Amino acid sequence: MPLSVAPRTAPSASEIRQFADDIAYYLALSPRQLPSKYFYDALGSALFEAICELPWYRITRAEQRLIERHRRKLIERVQPSTLVELGPGSGAKLATILDASPSWRHVSVHLVDVSAAALAAAARTLSDGGRVDVFTHQAPYESGLAAVRRSGPANGRTLTLFLGSNIGNFDPPGAHALLRSIRGGLAPGDALLVGADLVKEERKLLLAYDDPLGVTAAFNRNLLVRINREIGGDFDVAAFAHRASWNAAASRVEMHLVSTRAQRVRVSRAGLEIAFREGETVWTESSYKYEPACVVAMLERAAFRPLEQWIDDEDRFALTLVEPA
């Protein structure tokens, strides 16, 4: 079975420059921010996989139940010969979909992620079955999709997967731009499957992003560890606390790092020296939550036509299947 060469684990010089430039830009904003795409170094990816196993983070299990329940109908409806997954994680959900049709042969799978560790893990998971050709693209979603398109026209239909409520990490304009980019690469007969976490009671939302074991806190603070290691930061990681809050007006959970004392931080490759006040926050991630009809409306605005929507009522999660309008 063809398997693309394992992605690099060490960032290139250009990636380091981009990382430093992004950190300099986002930390200069008011309020200060850090881009969440940099969470996923090797340790960050491992911590996120651990988060998915926590009893308080129910997104992964809810989505997995929906996939297991509806995968045969999904495959029968689309009949894809090429699958593209954005942010595949461990590859387990895509493997579940592939298992819906044991007679499949000559299926091509393209995995797109910024995390080399996640791509390597997903490629191993999917290559174990021996029935698919796996190609990895270590890149942000938009440029990864462009790389998939440059690899040549797909034979037959393409099913693109955007699962794990990853769409919720984008603000509304960013989500629209990404969905339009996905739409631009699809042909008649192709389809997109989107997983989206739904609004639920605040207590459950906050437990999912501020778990009692502190795994999510470690995931959040690991971004500072990465800055220290890769671009010459001197963050005292212990001097920043993790905070999750629910912004009901914007329908999103926000994650922040909070300076626990007045302190100065330098990031040499970014040319930064910052004075933090005690209690000053750095906004690291947003996770938007939806109502089912809002998911459909978001996809329709991006020129998709809804085909199916499956909802897990127990944990409030939706899978929505659409085609190009």
C-alpha positions in Angstrom: 0.0 0.0 0.0 1.5 3.4 -0.9 2.1 5.6 2.1 3.6 9.0 1.7 6.9 9.8 3.4 6.4 10.5 7.1 6.2 14.2 7.8 9.1 16.2 9.3 9.1 16.5 13.1 11.6 19.4 13.3 10.3 22.8 12.0 12.2 24.3 9.1 13.9 27.7 9.2 11.0 29.3 7.3 8.5 27.8 9.8 10.5 29.1 12.7 10.4 32.6 11.1 6.7 32.4 10.6 6.2 31.2 14.1 8.2 34.1 15.5 6.4 36.6 13.3 3.0 35.3 14.3 3.9 35.4 18.0 5.2 39.0 17.7 1.9 40.0 15.9 -0.6 38.3 18.2 1.1 39.2 21.5 1.0 42.9 20.4 -2.8 42.8 20.1 -5.1 44.1 22.7 -6.1 41.8 24.4 -3.0 39.8 23.9 -3.5 36.6 21.9 -1.6 33.5 20.8 -2.7 31.5 17.7 -4.2 28.1 18.6 -2.7 26.4 15.5 0.7 26.3 17.4 -0.7 24.1 20.1 0.1 21.0 18.1 3.8 20.1 18.5 4.5 16.5 19.4 3.7 17.0 23.1 0.6 19.2 22.3 -0.8 16.5 20.0 -0.3 13.9 22.6 -2.0 16.0 25.3 -4.9 16.6 23.0 -5.3 12.9 22.4 -5.3 12.5 26.2 -8.0 15.2 26.4 -10.2 13.2 24.0 -10.1 10.3 26.5 -11.2 12.4 29.5 -14.8 11.7 30.8 -15.5 15.5 30.8 -14.6 15.9 27.1 -17.4 14.2 25.4 -17.1 15.5 21.8 -15.0 12.6 20.6 -17.3 9.9 21.9 -20.4 11.6 20.8 -19.0 12.0 17.3 -17.8 8.4 17.2 -21.3 7.1 18.2 -22.8 9.1 15.3 -20.2 7.8 12.8 -20.7 4.2 13.9 -24.5 4.6 13.7 -24.6 6.3 10.2 -21.4 5.3 8.4 -23.1 2.8 6.1 -25.7 5.4 5.0 -22.9 8.0 4.6 -20.9 5.7 2.3 -23.9 4.5 0.3 -25.0 8.1 -0.2 -21.7 9.5 -1.4 -19.8 6.4 -2.7 -16.4 8.1 -2.5 -13.2 6.8 -4.0 -11.2 9.6 -2.4 -11.4 10.9 1.2 -9.8 14.1 2.5 -9.7 14.7 6.2 -8.7 18.1 7.7 -7.3 17.6 11.2 -7.4 13.8 11.4 -6.2 13.4 14.9 -5.3 9.7 15.5 -7.2 8.6 12.3 -9.6 6.5 14.4 -12.8 8.2 13.1 -11.8 7.9 9.4 -10.8 4.2 10.0 -14.3 3.7 11.4 -15.8 5.1 8.2 -13.6 3.0 6.0 -14.7 -0.1 7.9 -18.2 0.5 6.8 -17.4 -1.0 3.4 -15.0 -4.0 3.8 -15.2 -4.6 0.0 -13.5 -1.3 -0.8 -10.3 -1.3 -2.9 -8.1 1.4 -4.3 -9.2 4.1 -2.0 -7.1 7.2 -1.7 -6.9 9.1 1.6 -5.4 12.6 2.0 -4.7 13.8 5.5 -4.1 17.5 6.2 -2.8 18.9 9.5 -0.1 21.3 10.8 1.0 18.6 13.4 3.6 16.2 12.1 2.9 13.9 15.1 -0.8 13.7 14.4 -0.2 13.0 10.7 2.2 10.2 11.5 -0.2 8.6 14.0 -3.2 8.9 11.6 -1.2 7.4 8.8 -0.2 4.5 10.9 -3.8 3.9 12.0 -5.1 3.9 8.4 -2.2 2.0 6.9 -2.8 -1.0 9.2 -5.8 -2.1 7.1 -3.8 -2.4 3.9 -6.7 -1.2 1.8 -6.0 2.4 1.2 -3.4 4.7 -0.2 -2.5 7.3 2.4 -1.0 10.7 1.6 -0.1 13.3 4.2 0.1 17.0 3.8 1.7 18.9 6.7 0.2 22.3 6.2 -2.6 24.7 7.3 -6.0 23.6 6.0 -6.2 26.0 3.0 -2.7 25.3 1.7 -3.1 21.6 2.4 -6.3 21.6 0.3 -4.4 23.3 -2.4 -1.8 20.6 -2.3 -4.4 17.9 -2.5 -5.8 19.6 -5.6 -2.3 19.8 -7.2 -1.8 16.1 -6.6 -4.2 15.5 -9.5 -7.9 15.1 -10.2 -9.7 12.5 -8.1 -11.1 9.4 -9.7 -14.8 9.3 -8.8 -16.3 11.2 -5.9 -14.5 12.9 -3.0 -15.7 13.0 0.5 -14.1 15.7 2.6 -14.2 15.3 6.4 -14.0 18.2 8.9 -14.7 16.5 12.2 -14.1 17.0 15.9 -15.8 20.4 15.9 -12.7 21.9 14.5 -14.9 24.3 12.7 -15.6 25.8 16.1 -12.0 27.0 16.4 -12.7 29.6 13.7 -14.6 32.9 14.2 -17.6 33.3 11.9 -15.7 35.1 9.1 -12.8 32.6 9.3 -15.2 29.7 9.3 -16.9 31.1 6.2 -13.6 31.7 4.4 -12.5 28.1 5.1 -15.8 26.6 4.0 -15.7 28.6 0.8 -12.1 27.2 0.2 -13.4 23.7 0.7 -16.3 24.3 -1.6 -14.0 25.6 -4.3 -12.3 22.3 -4.5 -15.4 20.1 -4.8 -17.0 18.9 -7.9 -20.7 17.8 -8.5 -21.3 14.6 -6.7 -18.6 15.3 -4.0 -19.6 15.9 -0.4 -18.5 17.4 2.9 -19.1 16.0 6.4 -18.8 18.5 9.2 -18.8 17.7 12.9 -20.0 20.5 15.2 -20.4 20.7 19.0 -23.8 22.0 20.1 -24.7 24.5 22.9 -25.3 22.8 26.2 -25.3 23.8 29.9 -22.4 26.0 31.0 -21.2 23.6 33.7 -20.6 20.8 31.1 -18.9 23.1 28.7 -16.5 24.4 31.3 -15.6 21.0 32.6 -14.7 20.0 29.0 -12.2 22.8 28.8 -11.0 23.0 32.4 -10.9 19.4 33.5 -10.2 18.3 37.2 -7.0 16.4 36.1 -5.4 19.6 34.6 -4.8 18.0 31.2 -6.3 20.9 29.3 -4.3 23.3 31.5 -1.1 21.5 30.5 -2.2 21.6 26.8 -2.7 25.3 27.1 0.5 26.1 28.9 2.5 23.8 26.6 2.2 26.6 24.0 4.6 28.6 26.2 6.9 25.7 26.4 7.0 25.6 22.6 7.7 29.3 22.4 10.6 28.9 24.8 12.1 26.0 23.0 11.7 27.1 19.4 12.0 30.9 19.3 13.9 31.8 22.4 11.2 32.7 24.9 11.8 32.8 28.6 8.2 32.4 29.9 8.0 31.1 33.4 5.3 28.5 32.6 4.4 28.1 36.3 3.6 31.8 36.5 0.7 31.5 34.0 -2.6 29.9 35.1 -5.2 28.3 32.8 -8.7 29.8 32.6 -11.7 28.7 30.6 -14.9 30.8 30.4 -18.2 30.7 28.5 -19.0 33.7 26.4 -22.8 33.2 26.0 -23.2 36.3 23.8 -20.7 35.0 21.2 -21.6 31.3 21.8 -18.1 30.2 22.5 -15.8 28.8 25.1 -12.6 30.9 25.5 -9.3 29.6 26.8 -6.8 32.0 28.4 -3.5 32.0 30.1 -3.4 34.4 33.1 -0.3 36.0 34.5 -0.3 35.2 38.2 2.2 38.1 39.0 3.7 41.1 37.4 6.6 39.9 35.2 8.6 40.6 32.1 9.0 38.1 29.3 11.4 38.1 26.4 11.1 36.2 23.1 14.4 36.7 21.4 13.6 35.5 17.8 10.4 37.6 17.8 12.2 40.7 19.1 9.7 40.9 22.0 10.0 42.2 25.5 6.6 42.3 27.3 5.6 43.5 30.7 2.7 41.5 32.0 0.5 42.8 34.8 -0.7 40.5 37.5 -4.0 39.1 36.2 -3.4 40.1 32.6 -4.6 37.4 30.2 -3.5 35.9 26.9 -6.4 34.6 24.8 -5.2 31.3 23.3 -8.3 29.6 21.8 -12.0 29.9 21.1 -14.4 27.0 20.6 -17.7 28.1 19.1 -20.8 26.1 19.9 -23.9 25.9 17.7 -27.5 25.1 17.3 -28.3 22.5 14.6 -30.1 25.0 12.4 -27.1 27.4 12.7 -24.8 24.7 11.3 -27.0 24.2 8.3 -27.3 28.0 7.7 -23.5 28.4 8.0 -22.9 25.8 5.4 -25.7 27.2 3.1 -24.0 30.6 3.2 -20.8 28.9 1.9 -22.7 27.5 -1.1 -23.5 24.0 0.2 -26.8 22.1 0.0 -27.7 20.0 3.1 -28.2 16.3 2.6 -28.4 14.8 6.1 -28.0 16.0 9.7 -27.5 13.5 12.5 -27.7 14.6 16.1 -26.5 12.9 19.3 -29.0 14.1 21.8 -27.1 12.6 24.8 -24.1 14.8 24.5 -25.4 17.5 22.0 -23.3 17.0 18.9 -24.2 17.1 15.2 -22.8 15.6 12.0 -24.0 17.5 8.9 -23.5 16.1 5.4 -23.7 18.6 2.5 -22.9 18.7 -1.2 -21.9 21.7 -3.4 -25.0 23.8 -4.2 
